[in-house]
Amino acid sequence: MTDVAIVGAGVIGASVAYWLTRMAPSLSVTLIERDRSFSQASSSLSASSIRQQFSSPVNIRMSLFGAQFLREMGIALEEHGYLYLGNADALKAVHEVQEQNGADVALLGPDEIKARFPWLNVDDIELGALGLSGEGWFDGAALHSALLQKACVQGAKLVQGSVVGFERSNARVHGVTLADGARIACSHAVNAAGPWARSLAAAAGITLPVHARRRTVFVLSCPQKLAACPLVVDPSNFWFRPEGAHFIAGAEPRIDSDDLPLEPDYAEFDEGLWTRMARRVPAFEALRVERAWAGYYEMNLFDHNAVIGAHPALQNLWFANGFSGHGMQHAAAAGRGIAELILYGAFRTLDLAPLGFARLLEGRPLREANVIG
Ligand SMILES: Cc1cc2nc3c(=O)[nH]c(=O)nc-3n(C[C@H](O)[C@H](O)[C@H](O)COP(=O)(O)OP(=O)(O)OC[C@H]3O[C@@H](n4cnc5c(N)ncnc54)[C@H](O)[C@@H]3O)c2cc1C
């Protein structure tokens, strides 16, 4: 018997376990993970970048807390900002929301962008939005392992197993069943199964529109250094940023169906991405692909935002899924939010209610203007 059974020990499950054991040290918390090498987990295959430049207040506030948490945990955070390039009206509209919610972002005209980043072609750019602090990239593996280790030191138990079902009656879950026939009785269960969250939800009879969508990240070398390079988001929907001596880059995929094998799609680079990158940064004519990797976005096809909370049909099965490309930066806030729901029955710090199940059931998507790839 455990108080809380968390299915999946990626960054989200680890964060829920960390916050539960930090806030309630006597609680028994069990993390159930089927692949302790995390070889296919999104948390191992992430680009681990963090931005405040969302259009929804809840996403902005989760990122602000994410940056604060990284600093508190002593995780390396490279604060070089995101530079969104594009249409003036669209950038100004989201900038207002960002300012109201505490984000530190400056709007720059083409001349100002050129003065800061002389290597960038701004011929077709009306405006740029540059994050001045709390934005950039971080050591995602260090965050994941710190959360997991601290959760275990604080008393959480990590067990190997694949959850295949839930025992349920009277709108409550009473236990989880594993593929080897074992059963773990619990007072609460958490779906932290990342890109596999939909099938886990289905095992409890709940429809969750989270799909495993492959994204390729290219590791590139360029003979020319780009001074003070931020993470650049291009209006033609690709991004790049420095990674050590190299660059990494990605774009919306050519083929976007469910559960594609986790092999990089090298043709994406040759058939479009390279041309677009070289148009934006002429020095990128000389780019060379060093290698590439692929991971799954846990894509919420309803509105590309996380689903955090319980479904009305089951009061004690908690969901923290569908982060759609921003789960590393939101892991700290999501884990703390789920811990508050379990321990207090309500959010105590950040109100994550806009990310609840209600919007899915009522057909009210939470529109996020700044979705990347
Ligand atoms: C290419 C790429 C780039 C990204 N870039 C960024 C970025 O820049 N910034 C950002 O914030 N986010 C980014 N993300 C998203 C981020 O990585 C994810 O949102 C986050 O890692 C999700 O964590 P998770 O714990 O939910 O899922 P995972 O890390 O996938 O963990 C889920 C775990 O559940 C386990 N599991 C699943 N089903 C079961 C079961 N039935 N029984 C037992 N165990 C089970 C799996 O084995 C897995 O280990 C990126 C993702 C990818 C793929």
The ligand as a Tripos MOL2 file, in Angstrom:
@<TRIPOS>MOLECULE
LIG
   53    58     1     0     0
SMALL
NO_CHARGES

@<TRIPOS>ATOM
      1 C1         12.9790   17.0880  -29.0780 C.3       1 LIG1
      2 C2         12.3440   17.7000  -27.8620 C.ar      1 LIG1
      3 C3         12.6580   19.0000  -27.5000 C.ar      1 LIG1
      4 C4         12.0800   19.5600  -26.3620 C.ar      1 LIG1
      5 N1         12.4450   20.8190  -25.9920 N.ar      1 LIG1
      6 C5         11.9460   21.3440  -24.8590 C.ar      1 LIG1
      7 C6         12.3930   22.6070  -24.4040 C.ar      1 LIG1
      8 O1         13.2240   23.2470  -25.0240 O.2       1 LIG1
      9 N2         11.8790   23.0920  -23.2390 N.ar      1 LIG1
     10 C7         10.9300   22.3980  -22.5270 C.ar      1 LIG1
     11 O2         10.4810   22.9020  -21.5020 O.2       1 LIG1
     12 N3         10.4940   21.2000  -22.9360 N.ar      1 LIG1
     13 C8         10.9690   20.6550  -24.0720 C.ar      1 LIG1
     14 N4         10.5400   19.4400  -24.5150 N.ar      1 LIG1
     15 C9          9.4290   18.7940  -23.8010 C.3       1 LIG1
     16 C10         9.8760   18.1170  -22.5250 C.3       1 LIG1
     17 O3         11.0580   17.3920  -22.7450 O.3       1 LIG1
     18 C11         8.7380   17.1990  -22.0580 C.3       1 LIG1
     19 O4          7.5670   17.9720  -21.9480 O.3       1 LIG1
     20 C12         9.0210   16.5680  -20.7080 C.3       1 LIG1
     21 O5         10.2710   15.9340  -20.7040 O.3       1 LIG1
     22 C13         7.9160   15.5590  -20.3800 C.3       1 LIG1
     23 O6          8.2940   14.8630  -19.2220 O.3       1 LIG1
     24 P1          7.4450   13.6200  -18.7390 P.3       1 LIG1
     25 O7          8.0130   13.2160  -17.4380 O.co2     1 LIG1
     26 O8          5.9960   13.9420  -18.8020 O.co2     1 LIG1
     27 O9          7.6510   12.5140  -19.8610 O.3       1 LIG1
     28 P2          8.8750   11.4910  -20.0460 P.3       1 LIG1
     29 O10        10.1580   12.1280  -19.7930 O.co2     1 LIG1
     30 O11         8.6590   10.8450  -21.3860 O.co2     1 LIG1
     31 O12         8.6320   10.4450  -18.9060 O.3       1 LIG1
     32 C14         7.5300    9.5500  -18.9360 C.3       1 LIG1
     33 C15         8.0080    8.2580  -18.3210 C.3       1 LIG1
     34 O13         6.8770    7.4180  -18.1150 O.3       1 LIG1
     35 C16         7.2700    6.0730  -18.3190 C.3       1 LIG1
     36 N5          6.0610    5.3040  -18.5710 N.ar      1 LIG1
     37 C17         5.1700    5.5320  -19.5710 C.ar      1 LIG1
     38 N6          4.1380    4.6730  -19.4730 N.ar      1 LIG1
     39 C18         4.3900    3.8930  -18.3920 C.ar      1 LIG1
     40 C19         3.6960    2.8020  -17.7850 C.ar      1 LIG1
     41 N7          2.5160    2.3840  -18.2530 N.pl3     1 LIG1
     42 N8          4.2410    2.2170  -16.6880 N.ar      1 LIG1
     43 C20         5.4340    2.6620  -16.1810 C.ar      1 LIG1
     44 N9          6.1480    3.6800  -16.7310 N.ar      1 LIG1
     45 C21         5.6190    4.2910  -17.8260 C.ar      1 LIG1
     46 C22         8.2190    6.1550  -19.4950 C.3       1 LIG1
     47 O14         9.0860    5.0300  -19.5440 O.3       1 LIG1
     48 C23         8.9540    7.4660  -19.2290 C.3       1 LIG1
     49 O15        10.1830    7.2630  -18.5610 O.3       1 LIG1
     50 C24        11.1270   18.8240  -25.6120 C.ar      1 LIG1
     51 C25        10.8130   17.5200  -25.9780 C.ar      1 LIG1
     52 C26        11.4290   16.9530  -27.0820 C.ar      1 LIG1
     53 C27        11.0950   15.5420  -27.4440 C.3       1 LIG1
@<TRIPOS>BOND
     1     1     2 1
     2     2     3 ar
     3     2    52 ar
     4     3     4 ar
     5     4     5 ar
     6     4    50 ar
     7     5     6 ar
     8     6     7 ar
     9     6    13 1
    10     7     8 2
    11     7     9 ar
    12     9    10 ar
    13    10    11 2
    14    10    12 ar
    15    12    13 ar
    16    13    14 ar
    17    14    15 1
    18    14    50 ar
    19    15    16 1
    20    16    17 1
    21    16    18 1
    22    18    19 1
    23    18    20 1
    24    20    21 1
    25    20    22 1
    26    22    23 1
    27    23    24 1
    28    24    25 2
    29    24    26 1
    30    24    27 1
    31    27    28 1
    32    28    29 2
    33    28    30 1
    34    28    31 1
    35    31    32 1
    36    32    33 1
    37    33    34 1
    38    33    48 1
    39    34    35 1
    40    35    36 1
    41    35    46 1
    42    36    37 ar
    43    36    45 ar
    44    37    38 ar
    45    38    39 ar
    46    39    40 ar
    47    39    45 ar
    48    40    41 1
    49    40    42 ar
    50    42    43 ar
    51    43    44 ar
    52    44    45 ar
    53    46    47 1
    54    46    48 1
    55    48    49 1
    56    50    51 ar
    57    51    52 ar
    58    52    53 1
@<TRIPOS>SUBSTRUCTURE
     1 LIG1         1 GROUP 0 **** ****
